[in-house]
Amino acid sequence: MGMLSAGLFWERRDVPGSEHVRLDARNGLYAQGVALAATPVAYSCRYEIQTDPGWASASLDVRTEGAGWARGVRLELASGRWRVTTSEQGDLDAALAAAGHARAGLPGIEDPDRLFGAFDVDLGCSPLTNTLPIRRLGLLRGEAGLSHRLSVAWVLVPSLEVVQADQIYTPLGEGRVRFAGETFSADLTVDDDGFVVDYPSLARRVEPGVRPAAESS
């Protein structure tokens, strides 16, 4: 892969943090990104995503790290089945306990076959990965109000625990897509290429050289 000339930047709205990704979307998606957040513990998250030309996920490689710990997980989809490999150093649970949070799950998933039928990865708290089903299902050209239920490989951050999750995407027209899980729903604003501009309560995109306006309380 040559130089990645396109880039996106999001500012977190829920916690102090941000995300920057460089990408190529000419034949599916290839992206390299880094996300920073101060909660539940201060961490950095570096990831690499590859899809096939139809925007079905092919691989996701993620590494999170903070003071005294680091974790990694790689997901690869081949012949309809996911392969998951993990790494762990230090003690994330000790860092979480010191910050008053519960223990984290182990990185990866005990039985990758639970992910059978999932064609999208969802990296926790990353607005980039919402684009994958939007593009794969052609939702920007889809019938407004017609819901699509799908299974995804959801990667929790910073623990990198992988779980199967059911999600619903509904095109609303005029650059908006409703994204819903079992306990939440958000109306995303996306650009003409399906990349998130505004994810209420999570993140908003910041354009290069533009200082974000202060949000009202």
Accessible surface in RSA format (square Angstrom, percent):
REM  Atomic radii and reference values for relative SASA: ProtOr
REM  Chains: A
REM  Algorithm: Lee & Richards
REM  Probe-radius: 1.40
REM  Slices: 20
REM RES _ NUM      All-atoms   Total-Side   Main-Chain    Non-polar    All polar
REM                ABS   REL    ABS   REL    ABS   REL    ABS   REL    ABS   REL
RES MET A   1   144.71  74.9  57.59  38.1  87.12 207.4  59.14  50.3  85.57 113.4
RES GLY A   2    58.70  72.4   0.00   N/A  58.70  72.4  41.58 114.1  17.12  38.4
RES MET A   3   171.67  88.9 140.26  92.8  31.41  74.8 122.21 103.9  49.47  65.5
RES LEU A   4    14.31   8.0   3.95   2.8  10.37  26.1   4.25   3.0  10.07  27.1
RES SER A   5   114.54  96.8  73.93  98.7  40.61  93.5  46.74  99.5  67.80  95.0
RES ALA A   6    45.60  41.9  37.46  57.8   8.14  18.5  45.14  63.6   0.46   1.2
RES GLY A   7    42.75  52.7   0.00   N/A  42.75  52.7  14.20  39.0  28.55  64.0
RES LEU A   8    28.68  16.0  23.94  17.1   4.74  11.9  28.58  20.1   0.10   0.3
RES PHE A   9    83.63  41.8  81.92  50.7   1.71   4.5  81.92  49.7   1.71   4.9
RES TRP A  10     1.82   0.7   1.72   0.8   0.10   0.2   1.72   0.9   0.10   0.2
RES GLU A  11    53.64  30.8  53.64  40.6   0.00   0.0  16.49  31.9  37.15  30.3
RES ARG A  12    28.56  12.0  16.09   8.2  12.48  29.7   4.76   6.5  23.81  14.4
RES ARG A  13    79.21  33.3  43.19  22.0  36.02  85.8   8.43  11.5  70.78  42.9
RES ASP A  14    73.29  51.3  36.51  36.3  36.78  87.0  28.51  67.1  44.78  44.7
RES VAL A  15    30.94  20.4  22.88  20.7   8.06  19.4  28.85  25.1   2.09   5.7
RES PRO A  16    99.64  72.6  84.78  77.3  14.87  54.1  97.50  80.5   2.15  13.4
RES GLY A  17    22.77  28.1   0.00   N/A  22.77  28.1   9.75  26.8  13.02  29.2
RES SER A  18    26.88  22.7  25.62  34.2   1.26   2.9   9.31  19.8  17.57  24.6
RES GLU A  19     4.27   2.5   3.27   2.5   1.00   2.4   3.41   6.6   0.86   0.7
RES HIS A  20    72.46  39.6  71.30  49.6   1.15   3.0  37.94  39.1  34.52  40.2
RES VAL A  21     0.26   0.2   0.00   0.0   0.26   0.6   0.26   0.2   0.00   0.0
RES ARG A  22    92.98  39.0  92.95  47.4   0.02   0.1  31.71  43.3  61.26  37.1
RES LEU A  23     9.24   5.1   7.88   5.6   1.36   3.4   7.88   5.5   1.36   3.6
RES ASP A  24    22.84  16.0  16.78  16.7   6.06  14.3   7.25  17.1  15.59  15.5
RES ALA A  25    31.02  28.5  13.65  21.1  17.37  39.5  14.69  20.7  16.34  43.3
RES ARG A  26   210.11  88.2 171.53  87.4  38.58  91.8  85.31 116.6 124.79  75.6
RES ASN A  27   106.41  73.4  91.41  88.3  15.00  36.1  30.59  73.6  75.82  73.3
RES GLY A  28     4.14   5.1   0.00   N/A   4.14   5.1   0.34   0.9   3.80   8.5
RES LEU A  29     1.12   0.6   0.00   0.0   1.12   2.8   0.91   0.6   0.21   0.6
RES TYR A  30    22.40  10.5  21.42  12.2   0.99   2.6  13.68  10.3   8.73  10.8
RES ALA A  31     0.00   0.0   0.00   0.0   0.00   0.0   0.00   0.0   0.00   0.0
RES GLN A  32    60.86  34.0  58.27  42.6   2.59   6.2  15.52  33.0  45.34  34.4
RES GLY A  33     9.10  11.2   0.00   N/A   9.10  11.2   4.24  11.6   4.86  10.9
RES VAL A  34    35.45  23.3  33.90  30.7   1.55   3.7  33.90  29.5   1.55   4.2
RES ALA A  35    15.78  14.5  15.76  24.3   0.03   0.1  15.78  22.2   0.00   0.0
RES LEU A  36    90.69  50.5  90.41  64.7   0.28   0.7  90.44  63.5   0.25   0.7
RES ALA A  37     7.63   7.0   0.63   1.0   7.00  15.9   3.84   5.4   3.79  10.0
RES ALA A  38    51.52  47.4  35.38  54.6  16.14  36.7  36.45  51.3  15.07  39.9
RES THR A  39    58.10  41.3  52.69  53.4   5.41  12.9  34.40  46.2  23.70  35.8
RES PRO A  40    39.40  28.7  33.99  31.0   5.41  19.7  33.99  28.1   5.41  33.6
RES VAL A  41    14.88   9.8  10.20   9.2   4.69  11.3  14.88  12.9   0.00   0.0
RES ALA A  42    72.34  66.5  60.50  93.4  11.84  26.9  60.88  85.7  11.45  30.3
RES TYR A  43    16.16   7.5   5.82   3.3  10.34  26.9   5.83   4.4  10.33  12.7
RES SER A  44    22.56  19.1  21.30  28.4   1.26   2.9  13.47  28.7   9.09  12.7
RES CYS A  45     1.72   1.3   1.72   1.9   0.00   0.0   0.26   0.7   1.46   1.6
RES ARG A  46   141.62  59.5 138.92  70.8   2.69   6.4  45.73  62.5  95.89  58.1
RES TYR A  47     8.16   3.8   0.02   0.0   8.14  21.2   3.39   2.5   4.77   5.9
RES GLU A  48    62.64  36.0  61.54  46.6   1.10   2.6  18.82  36.4  43.81  35.8
RES ILE A  49     0.11   0.1   0.01   0.0   0.10   0.2   0.11   0.1   0.00   0.0
RES GLN A  50    65.09  36.4  64.96  47.5   0.12   0.3  24.76  52.7  40.32  30.6
RES THR A  51     4.63   3.3   0.00   0.0   4.63  11.0   0.00   0.0   4.63   7.0
RES ASP A  52    60.10  42.1  55.79  55.5   4.31  10.2  27.75  65.3  32.35  32.3
RES PRO A  53    91.67  66.8  75.56  68.9  16.11  58.6  75.82  62.6  15.85  98.5
RES GLY A  54    46.91  57.9   0.00   N/A  46.91  57.9  36.18  99.3  10.74  24.0
RES TRP A  55    13.75   5.5  13.75   6.7   0.00   0.0   7.89   4.2   5.86   9.5
RES ALA A  56    19.00  17.5  18.41  28.4   0.59   1.3  18.41  25.9   0.59   1.6
RES SER A  57     2.47   2.1   0.00   0.0   2.47   5.7   0.00   0.0   2.47   3.5
RES ALA A  58    33.33  30.6  28.99  44.7   4.34   9.9  30.34  42.7   2.99   7.9
RES SER A  59    16.91  14.3  16.91  22.6   0.00   0.0   6.26  13.3  10.64  14.9
RES LEU A  60     0.00   0.0   0.00   0.0   0.00   0.0   0.00   0.0   0.00   0.0
RES ASP A  61    54.72  38.3  51.65  51.4   3.07   7.3   7.18  16.9  47.54  47.4
RES VAL A  62     2.11   1.4   0.00   0.0   2.11   5.1   1.21   1.0   0.90   2.4
RES ARG A  63    95.97  40.3  94.30  48.1   1.67   4.0  44.40  60.7  51.57  31.3
RES THR A  64     0.00   0.0   0.00   0.0   0.00   0.0   0.00   0.0   0.00   0.0
RES GLU A  65    66.99  38.5  64.71  49.0   2.28   5.4  12.91  25.0  54.07  44.1
RES GLY A  66    24.05  29.7   0.00   N/A  24.05  29.7  13.12  36.0  10.94  24.5
RES ALA A  67    97.82  89.9  69.86 107.8  27.96  63.6  81.87 115.3  15.95  42.2
RES GLY A  68    63.50  78.3   0.00   N/A  63.50  78.3  43.65 119.8  19.84  44.4
RES TRP A  69    11.52   4.6   1.56   0.8   9.96  23.4   3.78   2.0   7.73  12.5
RES ALA A  70     7.76   7.1   7.37  11.4   0.39   0.9   7.40  10.4   0.36   0.9
RES ARG A  71     3.80   1.6   3.43   1.7   0.37   0.9   0.67   0.9   3.13   1.9
RES GLY A  72     8.38  10.3   0.00   N/A   8.38  10.3   8.38  23.0   0.00   0.0
RES VAL A  73     3.43   2.3   0.00   0.0   3.43   8.3   1.59   1.4   1.84   5.0
RES ARG A  74    77.02  32.3  76.06  38.8   0.96   2.3  29.30  40.0  47.72  28.9
RES LEU A  75     0.00   0.0   0.00   0.0   0.00   0.0   0.00   0.0   0.00   0.0
RES GLU A  76    52.87  30.4  52.17  39.5   0.70   1.7  13.34  25.8  39.53  32.3
RES LEU A  77    33.89  18.9  15.67  11.2  18.22  45.8  15.67  11.0  18.22  49.0
RES ALA A  78    69.97  64.3  58.61  90.4  11.37  25.9  65.22  91.8   4.76  12.6
RES SER A  79   123.30 104.2  73.23  97.7  50.07 115.3  54.90 116.9  68.40  95.8
RES GLY A  80    30.06  37.1   0.00   N/A  30.06  37.1  20.47  56.2   9.59  21.5
RES ARG A  81   130.17  54.7 125.78  64.1   4.39  10.4  49.21  67.3  80.95  49.1
RES TRP A  82    13.40   5.4   0.34   0.2  13.05  30.7   0.87   0.5  12.53  20.3
RES ARG A  83   156.87  65.9 152.55  77.8   4.31  10.3  52.70  72.0 104.17  63.1
RES VAL A  84    25.97  17.1   2.06   1.9  23.90  57.6   2.06   1.8  23.90  64.8
RES THR A  85    58.74  41.8  53.24  54.0   5.50  13.1  47.62  64.0  11.11  16.8
RES THR A  86    69.92  49.7  35.62  36.1  34.30  81.7   9.61  12.9  60.31  91.2
RES SER A  87    58.16  49.1  49.16  65.6   8.99  20.7  48.22 102.7   9.93  13.9
RES GLU A  88    82.54  47.4  50.67  38.3  31.88  75.9  20.15  39.0  62.39  50.9
RES GLN A  89   115.21  64.4 108.41  79.2   6.80  16.2  43.86  93.4  71.35  54.1
RES GLY A  90    59.06  72.8   0.00   N/A  59.06  72.8  27.74  76.1  31.32  70.1
RES ASP A  91    77.63  54.4  71.47  71.1   6.16  14.6  28.98  68.2  48.65  48.5
RES LEU A  92     1.92   1.1   0.33   0.2   1.59   4.0   0.33   0.2   1.59   4.3
RES ASP A  93    21.71  15.2  19.13  19.0   2.58   6.1   6.75  15.9  14.96  14.9
RES ALA A  94    54.58  50.2  41.50  64.0  13.08  29.8  49.40  69.6   5.18  13.7
RES ALA A  95    25.08  23.1  13.47  20.8  11.61  26.4  21.81  30.7   3.27   8.7
RES LEU A  96     8.44   4.7   8.44   6.0   0.00   0.0   8.44   5.9   0.00   0.0
RES ALA A  97    69.06  63.5  49.67  76.7  19.39  44.1  52.39  73.8  16.67  44.2
RES ALA A  98    96.17  88.4  49.96  77.1  46.21 105.1  63.32  89.2  32.86  87.0
RES ALA A  99    53.10  48.8  21.01  32.4  32.10  73.0  33.10  46.6  20.00  53.0
RES GLY A 100    69.76  86.0   0.00   N/A  69.76  86.0  35.81  98.3  33.95  76.0
RES HIS A 101    77.64  42.4  63.36  44.0  14.27  36.5  41.19  42.5  36.45  42.4
RES ALA A 102    87.34  80.3  63.28  97.7  24.06  54.7  74.14 104.4  13.20  35.0
RES ARG A 103   191.68  80.5 166.16  84.7  25.52  60.8  69.34  94.8 122.34  74.1
RES ALA A 104    22.89  21.0   3.38   5.2  19.51  44.4  11.37  16.0  11.52  30.5
RES GLY A 105    27.89  34.4   0.00   N/A  27.89  34.4  19.94  54.7   7.94  17.8
RES LEU A 106   135.11  75.2 127.87  91.5   7.25  18.2 127.87  89.8   7.25  19.5
RES PRO A 107    17.64  12.9   5.96   5.4  11.68  42.5   5.96   4.9  11.68  72.6
RES GLY A 108     3.61   4.5   0.00   N/A   3.61   4.5   0.88   2.4   2.74   6.1
RES ILE A 109    27.17  15.5   5.76   4.3  21.41  51.6  12.10   8.7  15.07  40.9
RES GLU A 110   165.49  95.0 126.63  95.8  38.85  92.5  54.84 106.1 110.64  90.3
RES ASP A 111    59.89  42.0  58.43  58.2   1.46   3.5  16.73  39.4  43.16  43.0
RES PRO A 112    40.16  29.3  38.94  35.5   1.22   4.4  39.03  32.2   1.13   7.0
RES ASP A 113    81.20  56.9  69.58  69.3  11.61  27.5  19.70  46.4  61.50  61.3
RES ARG A 114   148.03  62.2 128.39  65.4  19.64  46.8  44.21  60.4 103.82  62.9
RES LEU A 115     0.00   0.0   0.00   0.0   0.00   0.0   0.00   0.0   0.00   0.0
RES PHE A 116   126.77  63.4 108.82  67.4  17.95  46.7 109.90  66.6  16.87  48.3
RES GLY A 117    36.27  44.7   0.00   N/A  36.27  44.7  22.51  61.8  13.75  30.8
RES ALA A 118     1.54   1.4   0.00   0.0   1.54   3.5   0.00   0.0   1.54   4.1
RES PHE A 119    92.98  46.5  92.36  57.2   0.61   1.6  92.36  56.0   0.61   1.8
RES ASP A 120     0.70   0.5   0.70   0.7   0.00   0.0   0.70   1.7   0.00   0.0
RES VAL A 121     1.09   0.7   0.00   0.0   1.09   2.6   0.00   0.0   1.09   2.9
RES ASP A 122    16.62  11.6  16.62  16.5   0.00   0.0   4.56  10.7  12.07  12.0
RES LEU A 123     2.32   1.3   2.09   1.5   0.23   0.6   2.09   1.5   0.23   0.6
RES GLY A 124    11.04  13.6   0.00   N/A  11.04  13.6   7.13  19.6   3.91   8.8
RES CYS A 125    53.96  40.8  37.83  42.2  16.13  37.9   4.83  12.2  49.13  53.0
RES SER A 126     6.13   5.2   2.44   3.3   3.69   8.5   2.57   5.5   3.56   5.0
RES PRO A 127     0.84   0.6   0.84   0.8   0.00   0.0   0.84   0.7   0.00   0.0
RES LEU A 128     0.06   0.0   0.00   0.0   0.06   0.2   0.06   0.0   0.00   0.0
RES THR A 129     2.32   1.7   0.04   0.0   2.28   5.4   0.27   0.4   2.06   3.1
RES ASN A 130     4.23   2.9   3.62   3.5   0.61   1.5   0.59   1.4   3.63   3.5
RES THR A 131     0.07   0.0   0.07   0.1   0.00   0.0   0.00   0.0   0.07   0.1
RES LEU A 132     0.00   0.0   0.00   0.0   0.00   0.0   0.00   0.0   0.00   0.0
RES PRO A 133     2.07   1.5   2.07   1.9   0.00   0.0   2.07   1.7   0.00   0.0
RES ILE A 134     0.69   0.4   0.00   0.0   0.69   1.7   0.00   0.0   0.69   1.9
RES ARG A 135    75.45  31.7  60.18  30.7  15.27  36.4   9.73  13.3  65.73  39.8
RES ARG A 136    64.56  27.1  40.36  20.6  24.20  57.6  11.71  16.0  52.85  32.0
RES LEU A 137    58.78  32.7  33.22  23.8  25.56  64.2  38.71  27.2  20.07  54.0
RES GLY A 138    13.42  16.6   0.00   N/A  13.42  16.6   9.26  25.4   4.17   9.3
RES LEU A 139     2.73   1.5   0.68   0.5   2.05   5.2   0.68   0.5   2.05   5.5
RES LEU A 140    66.65  37.1  32.21  23.0  34.44  86.6  35.29  24.8  31.36  84.4
RES ARG A 141   206.49  86.7 169.23  86.3  37.26  88.7  81.44 111.3 125.05  75.8
RES GLY A 142    33.06  40.8   0.00   N/A  33.06  40.8  17.74  48.7  15.33  34.3
RES GLU A 143   120.76  69.3 105.24  79.6  15.51  36.9  43.44  84.0  77.32  63.1
RES ALA A 144    63.14  58.1  41.03  63.3  22.11  50.3  41.45  58.4  21.68  57.4
RES GLY A 145    53.67  66.2   0.00   N/A  53.67  66.2  28.65  78.6  25.02  56.0
RES LEU A 146    90.56  50.4  87.08  62.3   3.48   8.8  90.28  63.4   0.28   0.8
RES SER A 147    64.67  54.7  42.81  57.1  21.87  50.4  24.48  52.1  40.19  56.3
RES HIS A 148    49.95  27.3  45.21  31.4   4.74  12.1  33.45  34.5  16.50  19.2
RES ARG A 149   170.92  71.8 137.05  69.9  33.87  80.6  58.76  80.3 112.16  68.0
RES LEU A 150    17.75   9.9   9.63   6.9   8.12  20.4  17.75  12.5   0.00   0.0
RES SER A 151    26.44  22.3  19.66  26.2   6.78  15.6  18.36  39.1   8.08  11.3
RES VAL A 152     1.45   1.0   1.45   1.3   0.00   0.0   1.45   1.3   0.00   0.0
RES ALA A 153     0.00   0.0   0.00   0.0   0.00   0.0   0.00   0.0   0.00   0.0
RES TRP A 154    95.54  38.3  95.54  46.2   0.00   0.0  90.28  48.1   5.26   8.5
RES VAL A 155     0.00   0.0   0.00   0.0   0.00   0.0   0.00   0.0   0.00   0.0
RES LEU A 156    48.33  26.9  47.34  33.9   0.99   2.5  48.33  33.9   0.00   0.0
RES VAL A 157    26.40  17.4   3.13   2.8  23.27  56.1   3.56   3.1  22.84  61.9
RES PRO A 158     8.81   6.4   8.81   8.0   0.00   0.0   8.81   7.3   0.00   0.0
RES SER A 159     9.62   8.1   9.50  12.7   0.12   0.3   6.76  14.4   2.86   4.0
RES LEU A 160     0.00   0.0   0.00   0.0   0.00   0.0   0.00   0.0   0.00   0.0
RES GLU A 161    50.75  29.1  50.75  38.4   0.00   0.0   5.16  10.0  45.58  37.2
RES VAL A 162     1.71   1.1   0.00   0.0   1.71   4.1   0.00   0.0   1.71   4.6
RES VAL A 163    42.32  27.8  40.54  36.7   1.78   4.3  42.32  36.8   0.00   0.0
RES GLN A 164    68.28  38.2  47.55  34.8  20.72  49.3  14.83  31.6  53.45  40.5
RES ALA A 165    17.66  16.2  12.90  19.9   4.76  10.8  17.66  24.9   0.00   0.0
RES ASP A 166    60.61  42.5  52.91  52.7   7.71  18.2   4.36  10.3  56.25  56.1
RES GLN A 167     8.65   4.8   8.14   5.9   0.52   1.2   1.17   2.5   7.48   5.7
RES ILE A 168    47.24  26.9  47.01  35.0   0.23   0.6  47.01  33.9   0.23   0.6
RES TYR A 169     2.98   1.4   2.98   1.7   0.00   0.0   0.00   0.0   2.98   3.7
RES THR A 170    11.87   8.4  11.87  12.0   0.00   0.0   7.56  10.2   4.31   6.5
RES PRO A 171     3.99   2.9   3.99   3.6   0.00   0.0   3.99   3.3   0.00   0.0
RES LEU A 172    37.52  20.9  19.79  14.2  17.73  44.6  21.35  15.0  16.17  43.5
RES GLY A 173    30.37  37.5   0.00   N/A  30.37  37.5  29.56  81.1   0.81   1.8
RES GLU A 174   168.28  96.6 124.82  94.4  43.46 103.5  63.37 122.6 104.91  85.7
RES GLY A 175    29.43  36.3   0.00   N/A  29.43  36.3  18.33  50.3  11.10  24.9
RES ARG A 176    95.63  40.2  93.03  47.4   2.59   6.2  33.21  45.4  62.42  37.8
RES VAL A 177     0.81   0.5   0.81   0.7   0.00   0.0   0.81   0.7   0.00   0.0
RES ARG A 178    97.06  40.8  96.96  49.4   0.10   0.2  20.20  27.6  76.86  46.6
RES PHE A 179     7.50   3.8   7.50   4.6   0.00   0.0   7.50   4.5   0.00   0.0
RES ALA A 180    17.78  16.4  17.78  27.4   0.00   0.0  17.78  25.0   0.00   0.0
RES GLY A 181    21.76  26.8   0.00   N/A  21.76  26.8   7.03  19.3  14.74  33.0
RES GLU A 182   158.52  91.0 115.35  87.3  43.16 102.8  50.30  97.3 108.22  88.4
RES THR A 183   131.38  93.4  93.62  94.9  37.75  90.0  78.00 104.8  53.38  80.7
RES PHE A 184    91.37  45.7  74.69  46.3  16.68  43.4  86.19  52.3   5.17  14.8
RES SER A 185    71.86  60.7  40.13  53.6  31.72  73.1  33.59  71.5  38.27  53.6
RES ALA A 186    12.55  11.5   6.25   9.6   6.30  14.3  12.55  17.7   0.00   0.0
RES ASP A 187    48.80  34.2  40.39  40.2   8.41  19.9  18.24  42.9  30.56  30.5
RES LEU A 188     0.00   0.0   0.00   0.0   0.00   0.0   0.00   0.0   0.00   0.0
RES THR A 189    53.65  38.2  53.65  54.4   0.00   0.0  34.52  46.4  19.13  28.9
RES VAL A 190     8.72   5.7   0.00   0.0   8.72  21.0   0.00   0.0   8.72  23.7
RES ASP A 191    37.76  26.5  28.38  28.2   9.39  22.2  27.13  63.8  10.64  10.6
RES ASP A 192   142.67  99.9 117.59 117.0  25.08  59.3  37.43  88.1 105.25 105.0
RES ASP A 193    81.25  56.9  79.27  78.9   1.98   4.7   6.69  15.7  74.56  74.4
RES GLY A 194     0.00   0.0   0.00   N/A   0.00   0.0   0.00   0.0   0.00   0.0
RES PHE A 195    11.69   5.9  11.69   7.2   0.00   0.0  11.69   7.1   0.00   0.0
RES VAL A 196     0.04   0.0   0.00   0.0   0.04   0.1   0.00   0.0   0.04   0.1
RES VAL A 197    49.68  32.7  48.68  44.1   1.00   2.4  48.68  42.3   1.00   2.7
RES ASP A 198    38.49  27.0  38.49  38.3   0.00   0.0  15.79  37.2  22.70  22.6
RES TYR A 199    22.32  10.4  22.32  12.7   0.00   0.0   7.66   5.8  14.66  18.1
RES PRO A 200    53.18  38.8  51.34  46.8   1.84   6.7  52.38  43.2   0.80   5.0
RES SER A 201    89.51  75.6  65.84  87.9  23.68  54.5  55.22 117.6  34.29  48.0
RES LEU A 202    20.08  11.2  20.08  14.4   0.00   0.0  20.08  14.1   0.00   0.0
RES ALA A 203     0.27   0.3   0.27   0.4   0.00   0.0   0.27   0.4   0.00   0.0
RES ARG A 204    48.30  20.3  48.30  24.6   0.00   0.0  18.81  25.7  29.49  17.9
RES ARG A 205    41.37  17.4  22.62  11.5  18.75  44.6   1.21   1.7  40.16  24.3
RES VAL A 206    24.48  16.1  18.10  16.4   6.38  15.4  21.07  18.3   3.41   9.2
RES GLU A 207    82.86  47.6  80.01  60.5   2.85   6.8  46.80  90.5  36.05  29.4
RES PRO A 208   122.30  89.1  94.06  85.7  28.24 102.7 106.18  87.7  16.13 100.2
RES GLY A 209    93.25 115.0   0.00   N/A  93.25 115.0  45.87 125.9  47.38 106.1
RES VAL A 210    88.87  58.5  79.64  72.1   9.23  22.2  83.41  72.5   5.45  14.8
RES ARG A 211   219.63  92.2 194.72  99.3  24.91  59.3  72.67  99.3 146.96  89.1
RES PRO A 212    52.90  38.6  33.76  30.8  19.14  69.6  41.16  34.0  11.73  72.9
RES ALA A 213    76.94  70.7  61.99  95.7  14.95  34.0  71.02 100.0   5.92  15.7
RES ALA A 214   104.30  95.9  65.53 101.1  38.77  88.2  75.12 105.8  29.18  77.3
RES GLU A 215    88.22  50.7  56.36  42.6  31.87  75.9  29.73  57.5  58.49  47.8
RES SER A 216   111.70  94.4  77.93 104.0  33.78  77.8  52.91 112.7  58.79  82.4
RES SER A 217   161.44 136.4  86.01 114.8  75.44 173.8  87.26 185.8  74.19 103.9
END  Absolute sums over single chains surface
CHAIN  1 A    10912.9       8091.5       2821.4       5790.7       5122.2
END  Absolute sums over all chains
TOTAL         10912.9       8091.5       2821.4       5790.7       5122.2
